[in-house]
Structures are given as structure tokens and as C-alpha cells.
Amino acid sequence: MIAAVLLRHYKNYGNVKFVPICDNPNYRYSVYVGNNGVGKSAILEALDVELNGRYWNVTFNMKKSEAFICPLFLIEKKKIPTSRQGLFAVISDFFWNTDEATNANVKSNKELKEFIRYKDVLKETYKDTHYLILIGTSYDNPKGVHCATFQGALEKELENKLLKDSAQAKNALMDVKKIIHGLYSYLYIPVEEAPNELLKLQNTTMQQLLNKNILSEIEKILNKKTNGKSIVTLINDNLDEFINDVNTIISRIDSKYSFMSEAGNKKNLTAKDIREKILEAYFPLRTLKANNHRIEQLSSGEQRKAIIDVAYSILLANGEKETERDIVLAIDEPETSMHISNCFNQFLMLEELARTHQRQVMITTHWYGFLPIAQNGRLHHISSTGNTAKIDTFSLYNVLEERRSFPDVIELKSMYDLATSIITYMRAKPETSWIICEGSDDKVYLEYILKDYNSISILPVGGCGNVVKLYQLLYSPLTEKTEGKDGKALFLMDTDLLYKSINKPLEFSSNSSSIFLRRLQIDKGEIKLLDPCKTNIYSQTEMEDCLNPRCYYEAVMKAIHNSGNSKLKSLSKKYSFVEDAKVSILRGDDSCIRAIDCKVISQKSQIIDFAESSDNKYTIAKLYKEICEQSQDPVEHKLEECIIKLLDISK
């Protein structure tokens, strides 16, 4: 993945600037926000310059000879050919171990110091499993190699440990850059790009989304031998024979003529060359249409929406199959020209590509409605301080509840943006009922439990506080008398250990039955949805407590087994499932698990802590869904009945 980029003299970034992108391969969603003109798009553009040869846009009044763009790559060691791992190891060790003592420039430059700090954080987790390579290009030598201020020291390191001289070191770095570029397909969609061109499957960008199996199968067919020769060989032989005949005839006219290959270029077609021509010929036969209208006939917003829809669909169709290169999808302002009701769904898809399908996704945006619904990834807030840019990075997990230094207006705008989008959607499609829940793990459970109800849309908003805020924003417009009809919305939250008082907003309609705020509560083994604005039974209850007990028990135990924690794995074997358990609680006397060895009763908290860890909740939720789907017997969910009764919907 691309972990960061070091820039100098590109657009907004005069002088050296270190830009963080992604510091965890499990959280590949990176979002850049900030006012116009602070340099959000410049980051995505700069990577396009380095990886795809985009034109340079050097900072005004800065020396072009000093401009460079150097991405920082974090690469799994197994992805590098065995024959080149020795070379990669030397370069990677150089960067893993570089510090202020080994590079005098670092001492006097705060951006390089930030690079060292960032690198040290990565080192704690990934040094043994990944290579760390900073390598890019300069304005003066766009086809060459540039490693920022580390270039000279790195070449000497290669000379001392692996190669003979500086010429070999430079050639080796060129090989490394070529290999790295062969690992990634950087697909950049700027605001000004014509969407209808990008949406043609014969477009190189779209072809890069295809899974590796399709491409390999075409090449396999072309290379398959019949009577000792492959199709590729037969094509080359026939074309060579034709060219030879032409050369013979044309040389009779004048001996100075001849058709010949350029020096240093290949002389024959390869299976890959023919494969690309096959795709170019095949895909124009399949034209994308929406409601029987060609894409170019749609509005710019509809075309913009289609880009994300198509990219998402192709990558989803790939499933677990690999693409020929790792996809890095970079989109500048996905919300541009898009109807507000479509925004949240597009952003959900982008995050899902990163979280579920492990594609690196980078976006810039002015639509802050994504903040409450984003669960995994990094938020980079860019602000301008004089002639320099300041970048603050936050985890997207509960970012609104753990905010530190980004402007309060972002939190306010995020809720209003999301609320407006939901209201617009509900009025356009009143047949859809909504469940607004706390987190992405809750969404996984609810989507499975309510899988037979097509008219339900489930939206996680990152915590109890955001559920309540969104409810309060939507309450007034959804309870006012309107000519049209709105859909129904259930705002569902856990009953936390500490009681939180919630005041109900002013009612506009005495008999409103379209919006509900409810908390989960277990009372004597029964699941209830209670109004948190009223005094009632109160004991800690979470979504995980309201599931099928056996399936949840099996999911937790399987997650422990998969975690590799041998101590916890050994402890889990000393616990068993309570056969008559009514609910899936792990805590207290009504727990669905019991110790079969009295010596470990006091250690039960270790299993509970594991299951309730934010790092494990989503994993357990996915395992729960798998276990339920694989069950030979129907899986009962008491929570389903409660929700369906409240929303009054049918299958």
C-alpha cells in the first residue's frame, strides 16, 4: 500500500512536505478534508504524476530542479520475487533504520522529522513482514529515480552491501521502482475528468479493475500449443512472413526501404499485447446504460455516481480474486454534482471497498456527512497556516466522539449533511424503513437478522452519541405534517453501563409513528426496545447480548481460536455453552457460557474483554453471520420480532 508521500514544490506544497496517507493495511480508507485551496487534490494529483506520468504542476516561483514526488510504500515481503528480495531487504533496512543521526538534513527539517516519527510507528508493527521503500521521481528526471534527501546515502549503502559502484546502484533502484510500479494500479478520478469516457470498459482504467483470473485465462488460451505452436507464435510467424514478403518487394523498388523493429524494442507480439486488443474489441460491444439511456446522456451528477457504482460492482464481482495489480482508487470530491440523497450510499460503498475488500481508497471531500457513518480508516484535516499546510490525522473510528483539534464546524456540518441526505432519500423512497445503529458490527448483525426484509436500510453512525444527535435533527421534519409521506426510522442504541439522560424533542404531531428512538434492554431473558426518554428497567445491554446464544458463543470461540492468542485459546477450552441460555450475554449470572473448571471462573473476564474489544467486535460479527448461514437448522432471532413489530413491516 501507499503509506505516505514526501513532496517538494508541487502545487500548494512549496518546500518539503510530508503527507501521511495510511498507517495500517487493515484500514485502507483515507479521507482528506479542509477548505478550498489548502492542497487536498494536490496530494492525489502528485501520486498520479509519479505512478501514471501525469503532467507536473510545479509550485509558482519555486525551482523546478528541486521539485520531487516520493511515495512511501509499505509492501508485503511475499509480493516481491524471491530473486529481488535481497535488494529490497537492503533498501528497506536502510529506511527502517534511518534517523536524525544518519541523515544531517533530518535535524533541521521538521517535515523530515515527521517522516522519521511516522516511519518509527510503522516499524513497531511491520518491520518483520513488510518492506518500507521511499522512491519516486523528480521534475528534471521524470523517468529516473529520486529518493528525496536520502538518495546519496542509499546509493552508498547499496554499493557497500550489495553492488560494485554507483552506476549499478542507480540501475538497481530503477529495477526496484519498476517492480513497485508493477504492483499497483493507481486509478485517479479528478473532478474535471469526463465520466462517460472513464465508464467505457475498454478504457485502461476500467480494465485494471478486472480480476487476474480473466486476464490469465485469455493469455493461457493464446499460449496453448496446437501441433507444437501456440496461437501467439502462429500469429507472429504469419505476420513475419508477410513483412518479409513486403520487404523483399519494396527493396526491389529502392534498397533503402525496409520494415524493421526499433533498436531495443521487442520484435514480436506477446500474449499480453493480444489480450489487450481482445479486450479493446470486446468491451465496446457492451455499453453501459441507465434506464435505457446512454451514460453520456445523463447529468454530470448521474455520471459521477455511475463511476463509483461501476468500480464498486466490478471489484465486488471479483470477490476474493486478485486483480493483476493492487488497486489504489483515488477520487477527488465524489459528491460533486451528485444529488444529496445519493451521497451517503456512495461513501458507504467507498469505505466498504477499503474495509471489506481490502482496496486502498483515497478521497477528498467537502461533504462531511460521511463522518458519522465512517468506521475504519484515517481522516486527514488540512489547514493553512501562512505559507505552509498543517495536516492533522484522526482515526475514523468514533471520530466525532474522540475529536481533538479539528474545527467544531466540521462536527456540526457532518450531522447536518447526513441528516439532510437521509430526509431527502426518505421522501423520495417512503417505502424504505431505516435503522440507524451505533457501529459497523451492529450493522452486520442487523443485516443478517433482517435479511428477508428488502425495504430496510441500515446505517451505522459511529456511537450512541451520534445516534441521539441524528435522531434530534430528524425528529422535527419527520413529525411535522407534510403533504407527502416519509419512511419510518428506528434509532437503535445499546443500554450503556452508565445511565445517560435523554430529553425528547418537542413533538409536532401527537400521533407520530414514523420515527422511534429505542434502547436495547433484556428483562428476564426477553429482549425489549424501550424509550430512553422514559424511566424504565435499566441494565447494561448491547447488541451482542441480543443474538442467538449458540451462534454467538461459537463465533466468539472461533474468533479466539483464529486470534493466535495461545493463552486465551487454552482458557476458552475450559468453558462451555449453557444449553438452556435464552440470550447471548457473556456477563453475569445469565451468561451463555460457564466454566467447566472452577479454577478458571475468575478468568472469565479475559474472554469478555476479548469479545468486547473494538478490534474484535467486527470480526466476531462476520463470524456470527457465517455460522448462522452454515447452520442446518433455522436460527431464531428474538430481536427480529421486536423490530418488525415496532416498524410494522412485512417481508
GIDAFEN-V847023 format. One record per residue. N is the residue number from 1. RES is the residue in three letters. SS is DSSP state (@ for helix, = for strand, . for the rest). Layout:
n | res | ss
N | RES | SS
N | RES | SS
//
This chain:
n | res | ss
1 | MET | .
2 | ILE | =
3 | ALA | =
4 | ALA | =
5 | VAL | =
6 | LEU | =
7 | LEU | =
8 | ARG | =
9 | HIS | =
10 | TYR | =
11 | LYS | .
12 | ASN | .
13 | TYR | =
14 | GLY | =
15 | ASN | =
16 | VAL | =
17 | LYS | =
18 | PHE | =
19 | VAL | =
20 | PRO | =
21 | ILE | .
22 | CYS | .
23 | ASP | .
24 | ASN | .
25 | PRO | .
26 | ASN | .
27 | TYR | .
28 | ARG | .
29 | TYR | =
30 | SER | =
31 | VAL | =
32 | TYR | =
33 | VAL | =
34 | GLY | .
35 | ASN | .
36 | ASN | .
37 | GLY | .
38 | VAL | .
39 | GLY | .
40 | LYS | @
41 | SER | @
42 | ALA | @
43 | ILE | @
44 | LEU | @
45 | GLU | @
46 | ALA | @
47 | LEU | @
48 | ASP | @
49 | VAL | @
50 | GLU | @
51 | LEU | @
52 | ASN | @
53 | GLY | .
54 | ARG | .
55 | TYR | .
56 | TRP | .
57 | ASN | .
58 | VAL | =
59 | THR | .
60 | PHE | .
61 | ASN | .
62 | MET | .
63 | LYS | .
64 | LYS | @
65 | SER | @
66 | GLU | @
67 | ALA | .
68 | PHE | =
69 | ILE | =
70 | CYS | =
71 | PRO | =
72 | LEU | =
73 | PHE | =
74 | LEU | =
75 | ILE | =
76 | GLU | =
77 | LYS | @
78 | LYS | @
79 | LYS | @
80 | ILE | .
81 | PRO | .
82 | THR | @
83 | SER | @
84 | ARG | @
85 | GLN | @
86 | GLY | @
87 | LEU | @
88 | PHE | @
89 | ALA | @
90 | VAL | @
91 | ILE | @
92 | SER | @
93 | ASP | @
94 | PHE | @
95 | PHE | @
96 | TRP | @
97 | ASN | @
98 | THR | .
99 | ASP | .
100 | GLU | .
101 | ALA | .
102 | THR | .
103 | ASN | .
104 | ALA | @
105 | ASN | @
106 | VAL | @
107 | LYS | @
108 | SER | .
109 | ASN | .
110 | LYS | @
111 | GLU | @
112 | LEU | @
113 | LYS | @
114 | GLU | @
115 | PHE | @
116 | ILE | @
117 | ARG | @
118 | TYR | @
119 | LYS | @
120 | ASP | @
121 | VAL | @
122 | LEU | @
123 | LYS | @
124 | GLU | @
125 | THR | @
126 | TYR | @
127 | LYS | .
128 | ASP | .
129 | THR | .
130 | HIS | =
131 | TYR | =
132 | LEU | =
133 | ILE | =
134 | LEU | =
135 | ILE | =
136 | GLY | =
137 | THR | =
138 | SER | =
139 | TYR | .
140 | ASP | .
141 | ASN | .
142 | PRO | .
143 | LYS | .
144 | GLY | .
145 | VAL | .
146 | HIS | =
147 | CYS | .
148 | ALA | @
149 | THR | @
150 | PHE | @
151 | GLN | @
152 | GLY | @
153 | ALA | @
154 | LEU | @
155 | GLU | @
156 | LYS | @
157 | GLU | @
158 | LEU | @
159 | GLU | @
160 | ASN | @
161 | LYS | @
162 | LEU | .
163 | LEU | .
164 | LYS | .
165 | ASP | .
166 | SER | @
167 | ALA | @
168 | GLN | @
169 | ALA | @
170 | LYS | @
171 | ASN | @
172 | ALA | @
173 | LEU | @
174 | MET | @
175 | ASP | @
176 | VAL | @
177 | LYS | @
178 | LYS | @
179 | ILE | @
180 | ILE | @
181 | HIS | @
182 | GLY | .
183 | LEU | .
184 | TYR | =
185 | SER | =
186 | TYR | =
187 | LEU | =
188 | TYR | =
189 | ILE | =
190 | PRO | .
191 | VAL | .
192 | GLU | .
193 | GLU | .
194 | ALA | .
195 | PRO | @
196 | ASN | @
197 | GLU | @
198 | LEU | @
199 | LEU | .
200 | LYS | .
201 | LEU | .
202 | GLN | .
203 | ASN | .
204 | THR | @
205 | THR | @
206 | MET | @
207 | GLN | @
208 | GLN | .
209 | LEU | .
210 | LEU | .
211 | ASN | =
212 | LYS | @
213 | ASN | @
214 | ILE | @
215 | LEU | @
216 | SER | @
217 | GLU | @
218 | ILE | @
219 | GLU | @
220 | LYS | @
221 | ILE | @
222 | LEU | @
223 | ASN | @
224 | LYS | .
225 | LYS | =
226 | THR | =
227 | ASN | .
228 | GLY | .
229 | LYS | =
230 | SER | =
231 | ILE | @
232 | VAL | @
233 | THR | @
234 | LEU | @
235 | ILE | @
236 | ASN | @
237 | ASP | @
238 | ASN | @
239 | LEU | @
240 | ASP | @
241 | GLU | @
242 | PHE | @
243 | ILE | @
244 | ASN | @
245 | ASP | @
246 | VAL | @
247 | ASN | @
248 | THR | @
249 | ILE | @
250 | ILE | @
251 | SER | @
252 | ARG | @
253 | ILE | @
254 | ASP | .
255 | SER | .
256 | LYS | .
257 | TYR | .
258 | SER | .
259 | PHE | .
260 | MET | .
261 | SER | .
262 | GLU | .
263 | ALA | .
264 | GLY | .
265 | ASN | .
266 | LYS | .
267 | LYS | .
268 | ASN | .
269 | LEU | .
270 | THR | .
271 | ALA | @
272 | LYS | @
273 | ASP | @
274 | ILE | @
275 | ARG | @
276 | GLU | @
277 | LYS | @
278 | ILE | @
279 | LEU | @
280 | GLU | @
281 | ALA | @
282 | TYR | @
283 | PHE | @
284 | PRO | .
285 | LEU | .
286 | ARG | .
287 | THR | .
288 | LEU | .
289 | LYS | =
290 | ALA | =
291 | ASN | .
292 | ASN | .
293 | HIS | =
294 | ARG | =
295 | ILE | @
296 | GLU | @
297 | GLN | @
298 | LEU | .
299 | SER | .
300 | SER | @
301 | GLY | @
302 | GLU | @
303 | GLN | @
304 | ARG | @
305 | LYS | @
306 | ALA | @
307 | ILE | @
308 | ILE | @
309 | ASP | @
310 | VAL | @
311 | ALA | @
312 | TYR | @
313 | SER | @
314 | ILE | @
315 | LEU | @
316 | LEU | @
317 | ALA | @
318 | ASN | @
319 | GLY | .
320 | GLU | .
321 | LYS | .
322 | GLU | .
323 | THR | =
324 | GLU | .
325 | ARG | .
326 | ASP | =
327 | ILE | =
328 | VAL | =
329 | LEU | =
330 | ALA | =
331 | ILE | =
332 | ASP | =
333 | GLU | .
334 | PRO | .
335 | GLU | .
336 | THR | .
337 | SER | .
338 | MET | .
339 | HIS | .
340 | ILE | @
341 | SER | @
342 | ASN | @
343 | CYS | @
344 | PHE | @
345 | ASN | @
346 | GLN | @
347 | PHE | @
348 | LEU | @
349 | MET | @
350 | LEU | @
351 | GLU | @
352 | GLU | @
353 | LEU | @
354 | ALA | @
355 | ARG | @
356 | THR | .
357 | HIS | .
358 | GLN | .
359 | ARG | .
360 | GLN | =
361 | VAL | =
362 | MET | =
363 | ILE | =
364 | THR | =
365 | THR | .
366 | HIS | .
367 | TRP | .
368 | TYR | @
369 | GLY | @
370 | PHE | @
371 | LEU | .
372 | PRO | .
373 | ILE | .
374 | ALA | .
375 | GLN | .
376 | ASN | .
377 | GLY | .
378 | ARG | =
379 | LEU | =
380 | HIS | =
381 | HIS | =
382 | ILE | =
383 | SER | =
384 | SER | =
385 | THR | =
386 | GLY | .
387 | ASN | .
388 | THR | =
389 | ALA | =
390 | LYS | =
391 | ILE | =
392 | ASP | =
393 | THR | =
394 | PHE | =
395 | SER | =
396 | LEU | .
397 | TYR | .
398 | ASN | .
399 | VAL | .
400 | LEU | .
401 | GLU | .
402 | GLU | .
403 | ARG | .
404 | ARG | .
405 | SER | .
406 | PHE | .
407 | PRO | .
408 | ASP | @
409 | VAL | @
410 | ILE | @
411 | GLU | @
412 | LEU | @
413 | LYS | @
414 | SER | @
415 | MET | @
416 | TYR | @
417 | ASP | @
418 | LEU | @
419 | ALA | @
420 | THR | @
421 | SER | @
422 | ILE | @
423 | ILE | @
424 | THR | @
425 | TYR | @
426 | MET | @
427 | ARG | @
428 | ALA | @
429 | LYS | .
430 | PRO | .
431 | GLU | .
432 | THR | .
433 | SER | =
434 | TRP | =
435 | ILE | =
436 | ILE | =
437 | CYS | =
438 | GLU | .
439 | GLY | .
440 | SER | @
441 | ASP | @
442 | ASP | @
443 | LYS | @
444 | VAL | @
445 | TYR | @
446 | LEU | @
447 | GLU | @
448 | TYR | @
449 | ILE | @
450 | LEU | .
451 | LYS | .
452 | ASP | .
453 | TYR | .
454 | ASN | .
455 | SER | .
456 | ILE | =
457 | SER | =
458 | ILE | =
459 | LEU | =
460 | PRO | =
461 | VAL | .
462 | GLY | .
463 | GLY | .
464 | CYS | @
465 | GLY | @
466 | ASN | @
467 | VAL | @
468 | VAL | @
469 | LYS | @
470 | LEU | @
471 | TYR | @
472 | GLN | @
473 | LEU | @
474 | LEU | @
475 | TYR | @
476 | SER | @
477 | PRO | @
478 | LEU | @
479 | THR | @
480 | GLU | .
481 | LYS | .
482 | THR | .
483 | GLU | .
484 | GLY | .
485 | LYS | .
486 | ASP | .
487 | GLY | .
488 | LYS | .
489 | ALA | =
490 | LEU | =
491 | PHE | =
492 | LEU | =
493 | MET | =
494 | ASP | .
495 | THR | =
496 | ASP | .
497 | LEU | .
498 | LEU | .
499 | TYR | .
500 | LYS | .
501 | SER | .
502 | ILE | .
503 | ASN | .
504 | LYS | .
505 | PRO | .
506 | LEU | .
507 | GLU | .
508 | PHE | .
509 | SER | .
510 | SER | .
511 | ASN | .
512 | SER | .
513 | SER | .
514 | SER | .
515 | ILE | =
516 | PHE | =
517 | LEU | =
518 | ARG | =
519 | ARG | =
520 | LEU | =
521 | GLN | =
522 | ILE | =
523 | ASP | =
524 | LYS | .
525 | GLY | .
526 | GLU | =
527 | ILE | =
528 | LYS | =
529 | LEU | =
530 | LEU | =
531 | ASP | .
532 | PRO | .
533 | CYS | .
534 | LYS | .
535 | THR | .
536 | ASN | .
537 | ILE | .
538 | TYR | .
539 | SER | .
540 | GLN | .
541 | THR | =
542 | GLU | .
543 | MET | @
544 | GLU | @
545 | ASP | @
546 | CYS | @
547 | LEU | .
548 | ASN | .
549 | PRO | @
550 | ARG | @
551 | CYS | @
552 | TYR | @
553 | TYR | @
554 | GLU | @
555 | ALA | @
556 | VAL | @
557 | MET | @
558 | LYS | @
559 | ALA | @
560 | ILE | @
561 | HIS | @
562 | ASN | @
563 | SER | @
564 | GLY | .
565 | ASN | .
566 | SER | @
567 | LYS | @
568 | LEU | @
569 | LYS | @
570 | SER | @
571 | LEU | @
572 | SER | @
573 | LYS | .
574 | LYS | .
575 | TYR | =
576 | SER | =
577 | PHE | =
578 | VAL | .
579 | GLU | .
580 | ASP | .
581 | ALA | .
582 | LYS | .
583 | VAL | .
584 | SER | .
585 | ILE | .
586 | LEU | .
587 | ARG | .
588 | GLY | .
589 | ASP | .
590 | ASP | .
591 | SER | .
592 | CYS | .
593 | ILE | =
594 | ARG | =
595 | ALA | =
596 | ILE | .
597 | ASP | .
598 | CYS | @
599 | LYS | @
600 | VAL | @
601 | ILE | @
602 | SER | @
603 | GLN | @
604 | LYS | @
605 | SER | @
606 | GLN | @
607 | ILE | @
608 | ILE | @
609 | ASP | @
610 | PHE | @
611 | ALA | @
612 | GLU | @
613 | SER | .
614 | SER | @
615 | ASP | @
616 | ASN | @
617 | LYS | @
618 | TYR | @
619 | THR | @
620 | ILE | @
621 | ALA | @
622 | LYS | @
623 | LEU | @
624 | TYR | @
625 | LYS | @
626 | GLU | @
627 | ILE | @
628 | CYS | @
629 | GLU | @
630 | GLN | @
631 | SER | .
632 | GLN | .
633 | ASP | .
634 | PRO | .
635 | VAL | .
636 | GLU | .
637 | HIS | .
638 | LYS | @
639 | LEU | @
640 | GLU | @
641 | GLU | @
642 | CYS | @
643 | ILE | @
644 | ILE | @
645 | LYS | @
646 | LEU | @
647 | LEU | @
648 | ASP | .
649 | ILE | .
650 | SER | .
651 | LYS | .
//
